Amino acid sequence: MFEHATVQPLISFQHQHETIFNLIEQLATGDFRLIIIDSIMAKFRVDYSGRGELSERQQFLGKHLALLTLVAAGMSTTLSIAFD
C-alpha cells in the first residue's frame, strides 16, 4: 500500500523545521501527492516547557505551519497535520 512512501523520523522541533527544506528538494524532484505530519506538537512540547515559553512556542509554531502551507501549496501537494 505504501510502496512509494518516504518516512522521516524527527528528533526535535528544530530538526522538524530543518526537514521542511529537505522536503522542498524532494518535492521538486519526485512525484509526491500527500504530506502527512503526525503529532506535530509533540516535539514543540518537549523543547518548550511551561507557560513562560508559551509565547515563543506559539510564534515558532505559527511560522512553521505557515512555511508548511506555502510549501504544500507551491508544490500542489495535499498537507495533512495531526496535532497530537
WOQUI-V943814 format. One record per residue. N is the residue number from 0. SS is DSSP state (H for helix, E for strand, - for the rest). OMEGA is omega in degrees with one decimal (* if undefined). Layout:
N	SS	OMEGA
N	SS	OMEGA
//
This chain:
0	-	-178.1
1	-	-177.2
2	-	179.4
3	-	-177.4
4	-	173.5
5	-	-178.8
6	-	179.5
7	-	175.0
8	-	-176.6
9	-	-176.3
10	-	-179.9
11	-	178.0
12	H	178.8
13	H	177.0
14	H	177.4
15	H	-179.6
16	H	179.3
17	H	-179.1
18	H	178.0
19	H	-178.0
20	H	172.3
21	H	178.8
22	H	178.5
23	H	178.6
24	H	179.4
25	H	179.3
26	H	-178.6
27	H	-175.5
28	H	-176.2
29	-	-179.1
30	-	-178.0
31	-	-179.8
32	-	-173.9
33	E	173.5
34	E	177.9
35	E	176.1
36	E	-177.6
37	-	176.1
38	-	-177.7
39	H	-177.3
40	H	-174.1
41	H	-178.9
42	H	178.5
43	H	-179.7
44	H	179.9
45	H	-174.8
46	H	176.2
47	-	-178.3
48	-	176.7
49	-	-179.0
50	H	-179.8
51	H	-179.0
52	H	-176.1
53	H	-178.8
54	H	179.3
55	H	179.5
56	H	-178.5
57	H	178.8
58	H	179.6
59	H	178.1
60	H	177.9
61	H	177.8
62	H	-179.8
63	H	179.6
64	H	178.0
65	H	178.6
66	H	177.6
67	H	179.9
68	H	178.1
69	H	179.4
70	H	-178.7
71	H	-179.5
72	H	-179.3
73	H	-178.7
74	-	-178.8
75	-	-177.6
76	-	176.9
77	E	-178.9
78	E	176.7
79	E	-176.6
80	E	172.2
81	-	-175.3
82	-	171.9
83	-	*
//
